């Protein structure tokens, strides 16, 4: 998979500390609220089902999940909109920022500030996006030829083995189907979501550039309105 990027892996390995847990719940709650606009029944709404799975994986209380879904019917709740912003980081790496916001006039300057203060820059719409493709990405526990064969038989497009895990790529529309097939095959699914996957990557081989890339990614990820950050940086050194 030429578009493999280690940012998601690095982010997962960092974990979620107590100080950030409330912010994580807010982000996931926003994702649930937006997904629920297409239907509040997760059995009929795959995007909502994915968001709820993500909430449960983060140990988000059921009451928080229920409140997020209930926002659909709450006329007094601020309306959320989804926006996607583009930028560049150190070394010329591309960055895609997904947000869910009730105030674009607040969120856009925050994203621009996070980029410029950390060695990046904001980019025009479309100038970075062409380097990415929207795909399903599933993290499966396990490695080896047998696991890879099972993954491919489940309908995956491709898979990359990394740190005793298999990073599985699917067509956007097939994410839930492949996830179910993997579970039915007895594999442990650790995570499943839609991502902007790079079609080509930018190799990062020096520590200074790698640290700058992670710094801007962290700064963006820390913003309350940001739901996901993607990059085509391929960090090839241990940090």
PyMOL commands that set and color helices and strands:
alter all, ss='L'
color gray80, all
select helices_A, chain A and resi 7-14+18-38+46-57+62-70+90-92+104-116+129-131+145-153+172-184+207-221
alter helices_A, ss='H'
color red, helices_A
select strands_A, chain A and resi 81-88+94-101+121-123+132-141+158-162+165-170+188-198+202-204+226-231+233-235
alter strands_A, ss='S'
color yellow, strands_A
deselect
rebuild
show_as cartoon
